[in-house]
Amino acid sequence: MGKAQKDKKRKGRTDPTGLNGGVVGANGTSAEDRQQVVLPILKKLRSLEADDRAWAATALSNFVLDANIRKQLLAGGVVDGLLVLLTDVKAEVAVEAAGALRNLAISGGSDVSGEILRKNGLSSLLALIPKISGWIAAELEGKPAETDVDKFNRKAAFLLAEQVIALLWMMGEEFDSAVKTITTANVFPFLLDLLNPPYEIPYKVVQVAGQCLNTLTEENDACYPIFQSTPDYAERLASISSGTVEKYNSWDENRIIVRVLAANVLYNVREAFPAESSGRAQVFSSSLAAVSVCLDYDLAAASQQAVELAHAVDSTPAPTPKKGQDVDLKGMVTKESERLSLLESHLGTLQLVLELLANMYSEDLQEEGGEEWEDADEAEGDDDDDEAAKLMEGDAGVFEESAPGISSMEEDLTSQNPSTSSLLFSPELITKVIRLCASAPPTASPAASKFVAQVGEVQLRALGCANNMFAAAGKEWYEVNAADVLQFWAGLFEIAHAAAARGAGFGAELVEAAVNTMWTLSRVVDGFKVFSIRPTADQVNALVQTGASSQSAESLRVKVVGVLGILGKLQGQVDLNKAIGVFLMTTISTSNSPEIIAEALNAMYDIYADKEFDYDTPVFVQGGFLEKLKALYPSLRAKAKGVDKRKLRAVRERVDEALLNLRAFIQYKEKERR
């Protein structure tokens, strides 16, 4: 049973800034015309005239949208040509070249970013930073420009900064080597100065600087000395994330994302400060302030607005293109479509917030946890000290749990600031997360398809966050919140049912996330034993049907078996136990998945470990489970041997262990009834 682990964010991370949502500067030039002018434009990159070079770079920014043209441009050496122009004596040429490279990297993805890196483009970009920094400093200080060139350079500085930082960010997202190079290049002070609240920096530049810092600080302890030597940097970020800087508290233009990014950067570098220091406490308090405010976002109202905006967009007639030309995309932009794009960016910010909160639960309350709920469960087993435990320990080794353990918060809190735990487990914060878990995507016209998908992503992130929260909570928390936990348990089935109705793809992901959270809840509650989750017949049947369906992913079926393995141990529900037991036996006998078989076998050992259980005789004995298990052993062994140890060592070891325990279990059950 897995908690939602910390995301490795640099691959496939949501982009709330919108940079990857589209390429800057698309126009309506026809594909045929673009094909004809590509080579002449490449030649113009080397023109002696600065205007020609700038024009060529601008034109290329548009042409990279077309995959075929982009391929032709790359083959023609467009990357080399644009990299040369980054050092052009004319700032306007460098600006256009950087913009073209940015568009090229957005459209071409990691392949293009990799080519830029291989061609030493990172060094060219980094070489621009001191120059840009000097221009911006002069502008902010109000120094009069001495020449027209100086005046233009200052005017171009912010635009060039935006393009260059975006490129650094994209390369950092893709390549760890780029992060290392950038970290040693003294770029951090420049980026952090752009986030200095008193400075009047264009919002887009601040936004991309924050996104770049978020990437560069992630799992990068090499940057810690920067923050340790200049405490003002952390204080600056804390002032933004805590809400002190008013201009970043608004959802207008999605400006609040700067507050979230500041919180993320602070959290990324938290270990730069001693655990008991005021600096570490400030990281959590200010970061959680940003999280809490963003989780107040009215997603229901935004969904309703998106439905209305999408209807308006889809009802607007598309402009008729001239003969031989594509549709002018700029001409199709309306206030409604712009507002819809803004709502989409809001959801990207929500995902970033939930990702941060999930990591707080999974890392800071668990990384040194005492696994209290497991200890409690094991202590109860020790008190029984029955022959089953002796036999299984002697013949097959102590049964190990079939999935990673869940750590509780309580032991770890000895090294945590008390206010951190109280904030993370405040009723208000938990209520906000659970509300987002139930945020079903709206039904809307095609123009809102991206928004609808984003709502699903928010729901998926919220479930992952809730999963980590329930895994991290301690026994006392469960004692106080038993009623709410049981209510959420029922709500998970509603979420899964609604997600299943959406069909394969993202709907299936949501179903699996809901079942994974069921597994966490059932396992923790079973370990603490402060109350019981007593499922309804409909809930058990829904899980059984999901686990038996060939349409369900293997990973989902493993989780279903895990949940049923916990629920099947409840006394006083013989009929439900029978449904679970029959399902497990059927799964063991028919499944070709070693992981599912191992999970089902481990569930059988837990459920039918004692003849005194009220369901053991009517289900296990009268159902002939022991004889069936004995008959299945040879075929199960053959399936286990079919797992390649070299490729799937962990799976093979787990199946081998389950089969070893099966022999001990069979011996024990035979002896138990004598």
N, C-alpha and C positions, 0 to 999 in steps of 0.2 A: 504494500500500500504506500504509494508515494505522495508526499506533500508536494505542493507546487514549488519546485526548486527555483532558485534565482535564475532569471533569464540571462542567457548570454546575448546581450542586447545588440551586439554589433552586426548580427546577421538577421535581416528581415524585421528590424525594429520599426514600429510605427513612426511616421514622420509628421509630427504635429505642425511643423513649420510650413508644410506644403511645398517644400522645394522639389520633392520627388513626385509631386502630383502632376507636374506638367512642365514643359520646357518654355523658357522665356523667349518671347519674340516670334512665335509661329505666325505665318502669314498665309495668304491665299494663293501663292504661286503654284501653278500646275506642276504635276510630277514630270510631264514631258519637258517643260521649260527647265526644270531643275536639272534634269539629266544633261541637257545641252550646255549648261553654263558651269558645271562643276569644275572641269579642268581649267577653264580660263580664270575662275575665281581662285583656285589654288595657286595659279601663277601670279595673280595680283597680290598674294600675301608677300611676295618678294619684290614688289614694286618699289621704285625709288621715291615715289610720292607717298607721303604719310596719309593723305586723304584716301588714296587707293587702298592702302593696307588696312585702314580702319573700315572702309566700305566692305572689303572682302571678308574681314572677320565678322562684321555684322551680318552679311549675307549667309555665311556659314552657320551662324547661330540658328537660322531658320531652316536650313536644308537638312540638318542632322535629325529632324523629326522623322524623315523617311528612312526606313531600315535599309532599303537597297542603296539609296544615295549615301547613307552613312557608311555602308560597307565600301562603297567606291571611294569615298573620301579617306577612309582609314588606309586603304590600299595605296592611295596617292600621297600618303605622308602628311595628312592634315595635322596630326599631333605634333610632329617636328616643326612644321611651319608656324603653328600657333605658339608653341613654347618659345621659339625665337623672338616672337613679337612681345612676349612678356617683359623683355628688357628693352623695348623700343624707346628711343629718346623722346617720343611724343606720348604723353600720358593717355591721350584719347585712344591711341592704338593699343596700348597695354590693356586699357579697360575693355575694349571690344574683344581683344584676344582672350582675356580671362573669361569674359562672358560666353564666348564660343566654346571654350574648353569646359566650362561648367555645364552648358547645355549638352555638349557631347558626352560628358560623364554621366549626366542624368539619363540620357537616352540609351547610351551603350552599356551602362551598368559597370559591374566589376571588371569586365574585359577591358574597357576603355581606361578605367582608373588604374588597372594593372599596367597598361601600356604607358600611361603617363609616368607611373612610378619607375618602370624599367628604363625609360628614356631620361631619367634624372630630372623629371619635371618637378618633383617635390623640392629639390634644391632651388630651382628657379622661382618657385612660389615663395619659399622662405626668404629668398634674397630680396623680395619686394617688401617684406614686413617693416624693416627699418625706415625705408623710404616713405611708405604709407603712414607709419607712425609719426614721422616728422611732420608731414603735411597736416595730419589731423591735429597734432599738438599746436602747430602754429595757428590753425583755424580756431581752436578752442581758446587759445590765449588772446585772440583778437589782434595778433600782430598784422600790421598792414602788409599787403603783398607788394613786393618790390618791382615785379615785372608782370606782364600779361601772362607769361608762361607760368609763373608762380601762382597767379590767381587761378588759372585753369586747373593747375595741379591740385590745389586745395579743393576746388569744386568737384574734381573727379575722385578725390581721395576716398570718400565714403562709399561710392559705387564700386571702386576697385577693391576696397576692403571687403565689401560684401561678397564679391565674386571669389576672391582669393580664399577667404575664410570658408566659404561653402565648399571649395575644392579640397581644402585641408580636412574639413569635416568628413566629406565623402571618402577620402582616402583612408582616414583614420577608422571609419566604420568597416572598411574592407580588410585592412592590412595592419597587423600588429607591428610590423617593421616600420610602418609610417608613423604610428603612435610613438614609438621609441625615438625616431628621428626628430619629430616635432617637439617632443618633451625636452630634448637636449638643445633645442635651437632657440631657447629664450623667448618663446612665443607666448607663454602664459601671462606674463605681465601686460603685454599688449592686449590680449583678449580680456583680461580682468579689468583693465582700465576702461575698456569699452562698456563695461557694466557698472561703471562708477556713476551712481545716481545723479550727482550734481551736473554731470556733463550732458550737454544737449546733443546726443547722438541719434541719428535716424533709427527709428524703431526696427526696421528690417536688419540693420547691422547689429544691433544689440541682440536680436533674436538669434541670428545665425552664430554669433559669438557664443551665446549661451549653449546652443546645441553642440557646437564644436567642443566647448569645455566639458560638456556632459560626456561626450565620447572619449575625450583625451584623459579624463580622470577615472574612468571606469577600470577597476582592477589594475591600477597603475601606481604602485607605491613609489615609483621613481619621481613622481611629482610632489610627494609629501613635503620634502624640504622647502619647496617654494612657498607653501602655506605656513610652514613652521617658522620660516625666517621673516615672513611678512604677515603678521596677524591681521592686519587691516583687510586682507583679501577675504578671510573668513567672515569678518565683521560686516564687510560690504555685502557679501552674499546673504548673510543672516538678516540684514536689514531689508533686503528685497523679499526673501522667502517668508519672513514673518509678517509682511504686509505694511511695513513702515513706509515704503516707497509707493505712494498712492497711484502713480501712473501705471504701475504694473498689477493693479488690483481689478482691472476691468476686463470683461469678456469682449469688449469692442476691439476689433482687429485681432482678437485672440491675444491681447497683450498680457493676459494673466499667465501665459505660458512661460514668460521670462521669470516670473515668480516660481513656477514649478521647476524650471531648469536650474535656478539658483539652489533650490532645495535638493535637487538631484546631485548637483556638483558637491554641495556640502556633505551629503550623505556618502558620496563616493570617497571623499577624503577624510571621513570621520576618524579613521585610525591614525591620522597624523597627530591627533590630540590624545593625551592620556585618558584612560577609561573614566577616571574619577574627576577629571578636570572640568572646569566651567565651560571650556570650549566644546567638549563632547556633549555636555548637557544642552548647550546652545544649539548645536547641530540638530538634535532631536526635537527640541521645542519649536524652533523656527521652521523646520521641515514639516512637522506635523501640522503646524498652523496653515501652511500652504495646502497640504493634503485635505484638511478638514473643510476649508473654504471651497475648494474645487468640487468636493463631493456633494456640496449643496446645489450643484447645477441641476436645473429642472429639465431632466431628460424627456419627460412626458410632454412638456410644453414645446421643447425643441423638435420633437418628433412630429407633433401636430403642425408646427410651422413648416417643417420640411415637406410634409405631405401637400400643404397648400402651395408652397413655392414650386414644388415639382410639377404640380398640375398646371400652374401658370406658365412654367417654362415649356412643358410639353404642348401646351395649347398655342404657343407662339409660332407662327409659320417660319420655316427656315428660309433664309435669303436664297434667291435663285442665282446660282453661279453663272458667270459669263461663259460663253462657249470656249471649251478647251482649258478651263480653269477649275480648281477645286473650290469648295465652299470657303468663303472668308470667315474663319473661326472667330476673329475679333468682332465681326459684325453680328455674331450670334450672342455675344455676351450681354446679358441684361442685368438689371438690378436684382431680379429674382435669382438668377444663377449665381451672381456674386454672393448674395446672402446665403444661398444654399452651400456654397463652398466654405463660407465662414462657419456655418454650423458643423460642417464636416471637420474643420480644423478644431472646433471645440471638443469633438469626440476624441480626436487624437490626443488632446491635452488630458482628457479624462483617463485615457489608456495609460499615459505616462504616469499619472498620479497613482493609479491602481498598481502599476508595476513597482513603483517606489514603495508603496505601503506593503505589498506582498513580500518584498525583500526585507523590509523591517521586521515583519513577523517571522520570516523563515530564517533570517540570519541572526539578528540581534537578541532574539528571545530563545534561540534554540542551539546556537552553535556550540555552547558548552552545557546544554541542558542535561538533567539527570534522568530522563526517561522515567519519570515518576509513575506514570500510569502502568508501564510495563512492570516496574518493580512491585507495584501493588498486586498485579495479576499473578506474578511469579510467587509472591509471598503466600497468597491463598493456595496455590498449587502445592507449595512446600508443606503447608499445614495438613493437607490430605495425606501426603506421603504414602500413597497407595502402591500396590504392586505394579500397576501400569507404568508409573514413573520409574520405578526401579528397573523393570524389564527393558523399557525403552532406552534408559540411560546406559544400562549394561550391555545390551545387545546392539544398539544402533546409535548410541550417542544421544545426548539431550536434544529433544525436538527444538529446532530453532524456528522462530517466527518466519512466516513465508514472505514477509516484506519488510522494508526498512522501518525502523522504530520511529515513533513520534516522541519528540522531546517536550517536556512541559516547561512552563516558564519559571516555576517557583525556585528551583535551585540556582538557575542562572541569574535570578534577580538579585542575588547577593553581590553581584558585580555590576549591576545596572543602576542607573539613577532611578530612584523610586518613581519619580514623576513620569519617566518614560513608559513604564508598564501601565500606570494609571491612565495615561493618555491613549496608549495603544488599545487598551481594553475599556475605554470609556463607552457607556451605552450609546451616546450620540454618534460616535464614529462607527461603531458596529452596525447601528441602525442604518446609517448611510450606505455602507457597503452592501448590506443585505437588500436594501431597496434597489440597488443597481443590479443585483443578481437576478431580479425578477423583471428587468427592463426589456420586455420582448420587443423585437423590431416591428415597426409599423408596416402596414400594407400601403404602398405608394406607387406612383407611376414611374416609368423608367428613369426619369431625370434624377430620382432620389435613390437609385440603386447603390451608389457609393455610400450614401448616408445610412441606408438600411444595413449594409454590410458593416459599417462602423459601429452601429448600435449593437450588432451581434458580437463584435470584438470587445466592446465595453462589457457586455454581459459575461463573456468568456473570461476576461481579466478579473471581473468582480468575483466570479466563482473561484478562480485561483487564489485571489486574495482572501476570500472567506475560508477556503481550505487551509491555508497557512495559519489563519487566525485561530481556527478551531484546533489545529494541531499544536499550537503554541500555548493555548490557554491551560491553566492549571486546575487542580481538583476543586479548589474553593470557588473558582469562577463557574465551573459546571454546577456546583451545588446551588449557587445563587440564581443561575440562569437556566435551570432545567426546563421550565415551561417554554421559554423562547427557543431553546435548542430543539425541542420536540416539534414546535411549530415550524421551524426552519426545515427540519427533516421532512415533514409533509410537503413543504413548499418545493423541495428539491425534485419531488416526483412530478409536480405540476410543471416545473421548468423543463424537465427531461421530456415530458409528454409533448409540450408545445414545441420543443426543439425537434423531436422526432417527426412531427408533422411537417417540418420544413424539408425533410428528405435528406439524401446523402450530402456530403460536403460539409459546409459549416454547421448545419443542423446536427450532424453526427458528432462533430467536435464538442458542441455544447452538451449533448447527451453524455459523452464520456467525461466531461468536466463535472457534470452534476453527479454522476455515479462515483467519480473519484472522491468528491466531497462527502458522499454517503459513506464511503469506505473509511475516510478519516473519522467522521463523527461516530460511526458504529464501533470502530476499534478503540477510540479514546474512551468513549462512554463505557464500553465493556471492560477496559482496563481499570478505570477509576471506580466503577461499580457504585456510584452514588445514586444512580437511577438506571432504568432499562429503556431501551428503544424497543417498543413492541409493535412490529409492523402489522399492517392489515393484510388480509388475504389478497386484496388487489395489488398492494405494493409488492408482495412476494411474487405474485403471478407476473407482474410487469418485469421484474428482474429476471425471472426464469425465462420468459419469452425472449428478452433481450439477449441473455446468455446463450440461448439455444439457437438463435437466428444466425444463419450463414451470412447474412448481410452485415452483421456486427463485426467490427474490427477485432483482431486478436487481442489487442491491448484492452479494449472495452470488455471483452468477455472475461479476461483475467480479473479485472476489477469487479465485475458482477459476481464471479465466484468468490472473491474475497469478501464482499459484503454479505453474501448468503452464508458464508462460512461463520460469520459472527452471529447473524440473526438465528441461525440454526441451533445455537447453544441455549436458547431461551427455554425455560421450563414452562409447562402449562399450555403449550401450543403444539400438541402432537400432530394435528392435521397439517399445520404449516411446516413442521419439521419433516413430515413425510414428503411433502411436495419438494422441499429443499433436498432431502436425502436422495430421492429418486432422480432429481436433476443432476446431482453430483455423480451418482453412479452412472447415469447415461453419458455424462460428459467424459468421465474416466474411460468408459468403454468405447466411445465413438470418436473422440477428438484426436486429431493428428498433430495438435500443438503441444509440444513438450512443456511449455510454460503453463498452459491451461491445465494440463494433466497434473503437474506438480502442485499447482494451487488447489485443485480439487482434492487431491490426496491429503494435503495438509489440512484442508477443511474437514475432511472425514475424521482424521485423527483427533481434532479438537472437539468436534461435535459428539462423537461416540466414544469418548475416552472412559466412560464409567457406566457400568450396567445399572447403577442406581438412578440414572437420569430417567425421568418418566417416559421419555420417548424411545429409549434404547430397545426395550423388548418389542413394542408394537411396530417399530420401524426397522431398526437394524436387524434384530433377530428374525422377526416374522417376514421381513422382506428378503431374507436370505443374502444380505449384503456381504457377510463374511465369505460364504462360498463363492460368490461372484468375484470378490477381490482375489481370492486364491486362484480362481480360474484365469483371471486377467493378468496375473503376474508375468507369465512368459511373454505375452504380446507387449506388455508395457516395457519390459526389459529390452525387447527388440527395438521399440520406438526410441528408447533412451540411447541405445548404441548407434542409432542413426544420426544422432546429433554430433557434428564435427567438433571435437575438442579444440582444435586449432582456431576455428572461426567463431565458435559460440561457447567458449570455455565456461562462462558464468552460468549459462543455461544448462549445459551438460552437468555441471557440478550440482546444480539445484535439483535436477531430475534424479541424478544418482542418489542424492541424499534422501529424496522423497521415497525412492524405491527401497533404500536401505531401511528407512523407517517403516515402510509397508511390511517388510518381513517381521520386524519387531511388533508391529501392531497386530498382525495376524496371530502371532504366537501368544500375545497378551490376551486377545479376545477369545482364543481357544481355551486358554487356561482360566480365564475369568468365569466361565460358566461351568467349570468342572465341580 
